[in-house]
Amino acid sequence: MSTVIAASPTVKATINGLPVEVPDGTSILDAARRAAVKIPTLCKHPDLLPTAACGLCIVRNKGGPRLLRACCTPLENGMEIVTHDHEIVEVRRATLELILSNHPAECLNCGRNGECELQAIAADFNLREAPIKRYVREIPADRSTGSIIVEFEKCIKCGRCLQVCQEIQDVWALSFLERGINTRMAPAGDILLADSPCVKCGQCSAHCPTGAIVENDETAAVWEALHDPQKTCVVQIAPSVRVTIGEAFGLPPGTNLTKKLYTALRRLGFRAVFDTNFSADVTIVEEATEFIQRFVHKRGPLPLITSCCPSWTDYMEKRHWDFIDNFSTAKSPQQMLGVLAKTYYAEQAKLDPAKLFVASIMPCTAKKYELSRTEEMFASGHKDVDIALTTRELARMLKQSGIDFLNLPDGEPDSILGEYSGAGTIFGATGGVMEAALRTAVHYATGQKLGKVEFEAVRGLEGVKTAEVPVAGTMVRVAVAHGLSHVAAVLEQVRVARAAGKDTPYHFIEVMACPGGCIGGGGQPYGVDNERRRLRTAGLYQDDRDHALRCSHENPEVQRLYADFLGRPNSPKAHQLLHTRYTARPLYKK
């Protein structure tokens, strides 16, 4: 059997006697995977550079004097790699025993029980005894953010959380402190996470192999509300959740389960099931109107910068506060749905908004933080959204409930805050907000119906995407960035142009904190990599193509909302309920 990857130049070698040919520079670990050979590792993640921290991926090159770490060693011509023999397996076993000797034996009470990479590898090696005396430092968990929980004693010092926080997100909230056996992961400066530069994106938890960093599970509070006869419980589901929830039940990434989610949430006990895609359409109507005001009528500075991502708004207020005037004041779809549920829906359904409990199912740990950002999140006179759960938390609720989720009949959302256009669903992918906004902005500027609604130039997983789009006879320059480390370069271009008195290089900028956008959010099912991001994104774009209406302003329920309740986009009432403000804040809390 031969595995051939077309590339030039290539290297040829054997792995466990199997001939392989891979691009020059390919690691032994990746070459082995392409040859269907699995080498265990705890520190290497497809998103991250190798650190060789865990020591599990050791292999032998026939005739070589030492064992090699496969994650950081390139395959070379003529190598004869052995990945499993008695000595290698025993060294890996001893390494695992050392790791476990510094790890608490609390699997049943751990947030990653059943989904822990360390637990899975220990089971593979049939480790049923602890020959090394356990030494676990008792360090209190950090629950200060309300979004993610850090249980330091469960850290295996793989460094994955540090890498993603520092290099992919450019946040630098986490570091390693102390040395030797006492080395530990902690917020930089050994302070509370809430006092650090942390933006609550949850990418640390998404990349952690153990239960050292997990989302703040609030499912108990939702169960309590559902069982409270004094509360009327309603729920909304974010765009990306529909194409990721299936992974928790063994389905391929990108499987669209929208209609099963509607049925499942009703069976859980929610009186009404809304769709955040609806409020994504409302967000676009507000944001596109705002853009046209600035771009066509010169009423406000350019570029306009999108504001749907709470981690990005937090990051901007701490590091790029000089762009506050450029930020769209439109709230996120989560917050818009919440305030409309406790005003418009409550009024139409003749319900007391004080007894209305609004839950959100979100891909993002930062959505928990967003609920308490400012007083504008109480625009209804009450807390607009009472609680936000991640996709992972919803999966746990469905499994607890006894609902046979995959065999449920299809359902429909509740009319009034449920119907959505194709533009609303692509919000979940990087570039989706920009594309949805352009579809409506071009229509508002020209008064014409778009013949082709796709803007492929803003799609894909490149860190920064740029394009020029004709609007009302003028070219609109747009940029899309995802993963916060890509943002600074885009904004610096704007700063340089300003300082030189030149026109802005971009008129419209979209930023999503998480790589891939919400489909790669910190609250999504574990195991994310670019292949999963592509499949999840494909599911959203298929949902877009399947809709007869593909522009937000064409949504009849959105049109009715403005006709019956808000008046017009960007009206005083719309600003009161659907818009917010931003404040420069220090990087570290004192």
C-alpha positions in Angstrom: 0.0 0.0 0.0 1.4 3.4 -1.0 0.2 6.8 0.1 1.1 9.5 -2.5 0.4 13.2 -1.9 0.9 15.2 -5.1 3.4 18.0 -4.4 6.9 19.1 -5.4 9.4 18.6 -4.0 8.5 15.5 -2.1 10.3 13.0 0.2 10.0 9.3 0.1 10.3 7.0 3.2 8.7 4.1 4.9 6.5 4.1 8.1 6.1 0.7 9.6 7.2 -0.8 6.3 4.6 1.2 4.3 6.0 3.4 1.5 5.0 7.0 1.8 5.6 10.1 -0.4 4.7 13.5 1.1 5.6 17.1 0.6 9.0 18.1 1.8 8.7 19.5 5.4 5.9 17.2 6.4 6.3 16.1 10.0 6.6 12.4 10.7 3.3 12.7 12.7 1.4 14.1 9.7 3.0 11.6 7.3 2.0 8.7 9.5 -1.7 10.0 9.6 -1.7 10.0 5.8 -0.5 6.4 5.9 -3.4 5.5 8.3 -1.0 5.1 11.2 -2.0 6.8 14.5 0.7 8.2 16.7 -0.6 9.3 20.1 -0.1 12.9 21.2 -1.5 15.3 23.7 0.3 18.5 22.9 -0.1 18.7 19.1 -3.3 20.3 17.6 -3.8 20.8 13.9 -4.3 24.5 14.4 -1.0 24.9 16.4 2.7 24.7 15.8 4.4 21.6 17.4 6.0 22.0 20.9 7.0 18.4 21.6 5.8 19.1 25.2 4.0 15.8 26.0 6.6 13.4 24.8 4.1 10.8 23.6 4.7 10.9 19.9 8.2 9.3 20.1 9.2 7.1 17.1 12.4 5.4 16.0 14.3 5.8 12.7 15.9 2.5 11.9 19.6 2.8 12.5 19.2 6.1 14.4 20.8 6.6 17.8 17.8 8.1 19.5 14.0 8.3 19.7 12.5 11.2 17.7 9.4 13.3 18.5 7.2 12.9 15.5 5.2 16.1 15.8 8.3 18.4 15.3 10.6 16.2 13.2 10.3 16.4 9.4 10.2 13.2 7.4 13.4 12.8 5.4 14.2 10.8 2.3 15.1 7.2 3.1 13.9 7.2 6.7 12.5 3.9 7.9 10.2 5.0 10.7 8.9 2.6 13.4 6.0 4.0 15.3 5.2 1.1 17.6 7.5 -1.5 19.1 7.8 -2.8 22.7 10.3 -0.1 23.8 8.3 2.8 22.3 5.1 1.6 23.8 6.7 1.2 27.3 8.2 4.6 27.1 4.8 6.1 26.2 3.2 4.1 29.0 5.7 5.5 31.5 5.2 9.0 30.2 1.4 8.7 30.6 1.9 7.4 34.2 4.0 10.5 35.0 1.3 12.8 33.5 -1.4 11.0 35.5 0.6 11.3 38.7 0.1 15.1 38.5 -3.5 14.9 37.5 -6.6 14.5 39.8 -8.5 11.3 39.6 -11.9 13.1 39.2 -13.1 11.9 35.8 -16.7 11.3 36.9 -17.0 14.9 38.1 -15.1 16.5 35.2 -16.6 18.7 32.5 -14.7 16.7 29.9 -15.7 13.2 31.1 -16.1 11.1 28.0 -14.6 13.8 25.8 -11.1 14.0 27.4 -8.1 13.3 25.2 -6.0 12.2 28.2 -8.8 9.9 29.4 -9.0 8.3 25.9 -5.3 7.7 25.6 -5.1 6.3 29.1 -7.8 3.9 28.2 -6.0 2.9 25.0 -3.0 2.0 27.1 -5.1 0.1 29.6 -3.8 2.1 32.5 -5.8 0.7 35.4 -3.3 1.3 38.2 -1.3 4.2 39.5 2.3 3.0 40.1 3.6 6.5 40.7 2.5 8.3 43.9 0.1 11.1 43.0 1.2 14.7 43.5 -1.5 17.2 42.7 -1.4 20.8 43.9 -4.6 22.1 45.3 -5.2 25.4 43.4 -8.7 27.0 43.6 -10.5 27.1 40.3 -10.9 30.5 38.6 -14.6 31.2 37.9 -14.3 34.9 37.8 -15.3 35.5 34.1 -18.7 33.8 34.4 -18.0 32.4 30.9 -15.1 29.9 31.3 -13.8 28.0 34.3 -10.1 27.3 34.7 -9.3 24.3 36.9 -5.5 24.6 37.1 -4.9 21.3 38.8 -6.2 19.5 35.7 -3.6 21.2 33.4 -1.1 18.8 31.8 1.2 21.6 30.7 0.8 20.8 27.0 0.8 24.5 26.2 -2.1 24.4 23.7 -4.1 27.0 25.5 -1.2 29.4 25.7 -0.4 29.0 22.0 -4.0 29.7 20.9 -4.4 32.6 23.3 -1.1 34.2 22.5 -0.5 33.5 18.8 -3.9 32.9 17.2 -5.9 35.2 19.3 -3.2 37.8 20.3 -4.8 38.1 23.7 -2.0 37.0 26.0 -4.2 36.2 29.0 -2.5 32.9 29.8 1.1 32.0 30.6 3.2 29.4 32.5 4.3 30.3 36.0 7.0 28.7 38.2 9.3 26.0 37.2 9.9 22.2 37.4 7.2 20.1 39.0 5.5 23.2 40.2 5.1 24.7 36.7 1.5 25.8 36.2 -0.7 27.5 33.7 -2.3 30.7 35.0 -3.4 34.2 33.9 -0.4 36.4 33.2 0.7 38.0 36.4 -1.1 35.3 38.5 -4.2 37.4 38.7 -7.9 36.4 38.2 -8.8 35.7 34.6 -11.5 38.4 34.7 -8.8 41.0 35.6 -6.6 39.9 32.7 -6.8 40.8 29.0 -9.1 37.7 28.5 -11.9 38.3 26.0 -13.8 35.1 26.9 -13.6 33.7 23.4 -13.2 30.2 24.8 -10.6 29.1 22.2 -8.4 28.0 25.2 -11.2 25.6 26.2 -11.8 24.5 22.6 -8.1 23.5 22.3 -7.5 22.2 25.8 -7.2 18.3 25.7 -8.5 17.9 29.3 -10.9 19.5 31.7 -8.5 22.2 32.7 -10.5 24.9 30.9 -14.2 24.4 30.3 -17.3 26.5 29.7 -19.3 27.7 32.8 -22.1 25.1 32.7 -25.5 26.8 33.4 -27.8 24.0 32.3 -29.1 23.6 35.9 -30.4 27.1 35.9 -32.3 26.4 32.6 -33.8 23.2 34.0 -34.9 25.2 37.0 -36.6 27.8 34.9 -38.3 25.2 32.7 -39.7 23.6 35.9 -40.9 27.0 37.3 -44.6 27.4 36.7 -44.2 31.2 37.2 -41.9 31.5 34.2 -42.7 31.4 30.5 -39.6 30.0 28.8 -38.6 30.8 25.2 -35.4 30.0 23.4 -33.4 31.0 20.4 -30.8 29.1 18.4 -27.7 30.7 16.7 -27.0 30.3 13.0 -24.0 27.9 13.4 -25.5 25.7 16.1 -27.7 23.9 13.5 -24.7 22.5 11.6 -22.6 21.5 14.7 -25.0 20.0 17.2 -25.1 16.8 15.3 -21.4 16.1 16.0 -22.3 15.5 19.6 -24.6 12.6 18.4 -22.1 11.1 15.9 -23.2 12.9 12.7 -20.7 14.4 10.3 -19.9 18.1 10.7 -22.1 20.4 8.6 -25.3 18.2 9.0 -28.1 20.7 9.2 -30.5 19.8 12.1 -32.5 23.0 12.2 -35.9 21.4 12.2 -35.1 18.7 14.7 -33.8 21.4 17.0 -37.1 23.1 16.9 -38.9 19.9 17.9 -36.3 19.0 20.6 -36.4 22.4 22.3 -40.2 22.2 22.5 -40.0 18.8 24.0 -37.6 20.2 26.6 -40.4 22.5 27.7 -39.9 25.8 25.9 -43.1 27.5 25.1 -41.8 29.2 22.0 -38.8 28.4 19.8 -37.3 31.4 18.0 -34.4 31.5 15.6 -31.4 33.9 15.9 -31.3 33.9 12.1 -34.3 36.1 12.3 -32.6 38.7 14.4 -29.5 38.3 12.2 -31.7 39.5 9.4 -32.8 42.4 11.6 -29.1 43.1 12.4 -28.3 43.3 8.7 -31.2 45.7 8.1 -29.9 48.0 10.8 -26.3 47.7 9.9 -26.7 48.0 6.2 -28.8 51.1 6.8 -26.0 52.5 9.0 -23.4 51.7 6.3 -25.4 53.5 3.6 -25.8 56.5 5.9 -22.0 56.7 6.2 -20.9 55.6 2.8 -23.5 57.4 0.6 -24.7 60.3 2.8 -21.4 60.9 4.6 -23.1 60.7 8.0 -20.4 59.1 10.1 -16.8 58.0 9.8 -15.6 55.1 7.7 -14.7 52.3 7.8 -17.8 50.9 9.4 -16.8 47.9 11.5 -19.2 45.0 12.4 -20.0 44.4 16.1 -21.8 41.0 16.3 -18.9 39.2 18.1 -18.7 40.0 21.9 -15.1 38.8 22.1 -14.2 41.2 19.3 -16.0 44.2 20.9 -14.2 43.4 24.2 -10.9 43.2 22.4 -11.6 46.5 20.6 -12.5 48.4 23.7 -9.2 47.2 25.4 -6.8 47.4 22.5 -8.3 49.4 19.6 -10.5 51.9 21.4 -9.5 54.6 18.8 -12.0 52.8 16.5 -15.0 53.1 18.8 -16.6 55.7 16.5 -16.2 53.3 13.6 -18.0 50.5 15.3 -21.6 49.7 14.2 -23.8 50.5 17.1 -26.1 47.6 16.1 -26.3 45.0 18.9 -25.6 41.3 18.2 -28.4 39.1 16.9 -28.6 37.4 20.3 -29.3 40.7 22.1 -31.7 41.9 19.4 -33.8 38.7 19.7 -33.8 39.0 23.5 -35.1 42.5 23.6 -37.7 41.8 20.8 -38.9 38.8 22.7 -39.5 40.8 25.8 -41.2 43.7 24.0 -42.6 42.9 20.6 -43.4 39.2 21.2 -44.6 39.8 24.8 -46.9 42.5 23.5 -48.3 40.3 20.6 -48.7 37.3 22.9 -50.0 39.3 25.8 -47.4 38.0 28.2 -45.8 39.7 31.2 -42.2 40.3 30.1 -41.1 40.1 33.8 -42.1 36.4 33.7 -40.5 35.7 30.4 -37.3 33.7 30.5 -35.2 34.0 27.4 -32.5 31.4 26.8 -30.0 31.4 24.0 -28.2 28.5 22.4 -24.9 29.9 21.2 -21.6 28.6 19.7 -19.7 31.0 22.0 -18.6 31.2 25.6 -18.3 35.0 25.2 -22.1 35.2 24.7 -22.4 34.5 28.4 -20.3 37.5 29.1 -22.2 39.7 26.6 -25.4 39.4 28.8 -23.9 41.7 31.4 -21.9 44.1 29.2 -23.8 47.3 29.7 -27.2 48.7 30.7 -28.2 48.6 27.0 -28.6 44.8 27.5 -31.6 45.7 29.7 -33.4 47.8 27.0 -36.7 46.0 27.5 -36.8 47.1 31.1 -35.6 43.6 32.1 -32.6 41.5 31.4 -33.1 41.0 27.6 -31.5 37.5 27.5 -31.5 35.6 30.8 -29.0 32.9 30.0 -26.8 31.7 27.2 -25.8 28.1 26.8 -23.1 26.8 24.4 -23.7 24.1 21.8 -22.0 21.6 24.2 -24.4 22.5 27.1 -27.4 22.0 24.8 -26.1 18.6 23.8 -25.8 17.6 27.4 -29.4 18.7 28.1 -30.7 16.7 25.2 -28.9 13.6 26.3 -30.2 14.0 29.9 -33.7 14.5 28.7 -34.1 11.0 27.1 -35.1 12.6 23.8 -34.1 10.5 20.8 -32.8 13.5 19.1 -31.8 12.1 15.8 -35.1 10.4 15.3 -37.3 13.4 16.1 -39.8 14.6 13.5 -39.1 18.0 11.9 -40.6 21.1 13.5 -41.0 24.7 12.7 -40.0 27.9 14.5 -42.6 30.2 16.1 -44.0 32.8 13.8 -43.1 36.4 14.6 -39.4 35.8 15.5 -38.6 32.7 13.6 -38.6 33.0 9.9 -35.2 33.8 8.3 -33.5 34.4 5.0 -30.4 32.7 3.6 -28.5 35.8 4.6 -29.4 35.2 8.2 -27.9 31.7 8.3 -24.5 32.6 6.9 -23.8 34.8 9.9 -22.2 31.7 11.4 -19.2 31.7 9.1 -16.4 34.2 8.6 -17.3 36.6 5.9 -21.0 35.8 6.3 -21.9 39.0 8.1 -20.2 41.0 5.4 -21.8 39.1 2.6 -25.3 39.4 4.2 -24.8 43.1 4.7 -23.6 43.7 1.1 -26.7 41.9 -0.2 -28.9 44.4 1.5 -26.6 47.5 1.3 -26.4 47.2 -2.5 -30.2 47.0 -2.7 -30.6 50.0 -0.4 -28.2 52.0 -2.4 -29.5 51.1 -5.9 -33.1 50.2 -5.3 -32.5 47.2 -7.5 -32.9 43.5 -6.8 -29.6 41.6 -7.0 -29.4 39.0 -9.7 -26.5 37.3 -8.1 -26.4 37.4 -4.3 -23.1 35.5 -3.7 -20.0 37.4 -2.8 -17.4 34.6 -3.0 -14.4 37.0 -2.4 -15.3 37.3 1.3 -15.6 33.5 1.8 -13.0 31.0 2.9 -10.6 30.4 5.8 -7.8 32.9 4.8 -7.0 35.0 7.9 -7.7 38.2 6.0 -9.9 38.5 2.9 -10.3 41.7 0.9 -12.5 42.7 -2.0 -14.0 45.6 -4.0 -17.7 45.6 -4.6 -19.6 48.1 -6.8 -22.3 50.0 -4.9 -24.3 52.9 -6.4 -21.6 53.4 -9.0 -18.7 53.4 -6.5 -16.4 50.7 -5.5 -16.7 49.6 -1.8 -13.5 48.2 -0.4 -14.1 45.6 2.2 -12.0 43.4 4.5 -12.8 40.3 6.6 -10.6 39.1 9.4 -11.1 36.1 11.7 -8.8 35.0 14.5 -7.9 38.1 16.5 -4.2 38.0 15.6 -5.2 39.0 12.0 -7.0 42.2 13.1 -4.1 44.5 14.0 -2.7 44.6 10.5 -6.0 45.5 8.9 -6.6 48.3 11.4 -3.0 49.6 11.2 -3.6 50.1 7.4 -6.5 52.4 8.3 -4.4 54.2 11.0 -1.6 54.8 8.5 -4.0 56.2 5.9 -5.6 58.5 8.5 -2.2 59.8 9.6 -1.3 60.6 6.0 -4.6 62.3 5.3 -5.5 59.7 2.7 -8.8 57.9 2.0 -9.5 54.8 4.1 -8.2 51.6 2.5 -11.5 49.9 3.6 -15.0 51.2 3.8 -16.4 48.1 5.6 -14.6 45.7 7.9 -15.9 42.4 9.5 -14.1 40.8 12.4 -14.9 37.5 14.1 -12.7 36.6 17.1 -12.7 32.8 16.5 -10.9 31.2 13.5 -13.6 30.3 11.0 -16.1 32.6 12.7 -18.9 31.2 14.9 -18.7 27.7 13.3 -15.3 27.5 15.2 -16.6 29.1 18.4 -15.3 28.3 21.8 -18.5 26.6 22.8 -18.8 24.3 19.8 -18.3 20.5 20.0 -14.6 19.5 20.5 -12.2 18.5 17.9 -12.3 21.6 15.7 -9.8 21.9 12.9 -9.9 23.5 9.4 -11.5 20.5 7.9 -14.4 20.6 10.4 -14.6 24.4 9.8 -15.0 23.8 6.1 -17.7 21.2 6.5 -19.6 23.3 9.0 -19.4 26.3 6.8 -20.5 24.3 3.8 -23.6 23.3 5.8 -24.5 27.0 6.3 -24.0 28.0 2.7 -26.2 25.0 1.6 -28.9 26.3 4.0 -28.5 29.7 2.3 -28.9 28.2 -1.1 -32.0 26.2 -0.1 -33.9 29.4 0.9 -36.1 31.1 -1.6 -35.4 34.4 0.1 -31.7 35.1 0.4 -31.6 38.8 1.5 -32.4 40.0 5.0 -34.6 42.9 3.9 -36.9 40.4 2.0 -37.8 38.5 5.1 -41.6 39.1 5.5 -41.5 38.8 9.3 -38.8 41.5 9.4 -40.9 43.7 7.2 -43.8 43.2 9.6 -41.7 44.0 12.6 -40.8 47.4 11.2 -44.3 48.1 10.0 -46.0 47.2 13.2 -43.4 48.0 15.9 -40.2 49.7 15.0 -41.3 52.1 12.2 -38.2 52.0 10.0 -34.6 50.9 10.2 -32.5 53.2 12.5 -35.6 54.9 13.8 -35.5 56.3 17.3 -37.3 53.2 18.7 -34.9 50.9 16.8 -32.0 52.8 18.3 -33.5 52.5 21.8 -34.0 48.8 21.6 -31.5 47.5 19.0 -28.4 49.6 19.4 -25.6 49.9 22.0 -22.5 51.9 22.8 -18.8 51.2 23.5 -16.3 52.4 26.1 -12.5 52.4 26.2 -11.4 50.1 29.0 -8.0 49.2 30.4 -6.3 46.0 29.4 -5.9 44.9 33.0 -8.4 45.6 35.7 -7.0 47.2 38.8 
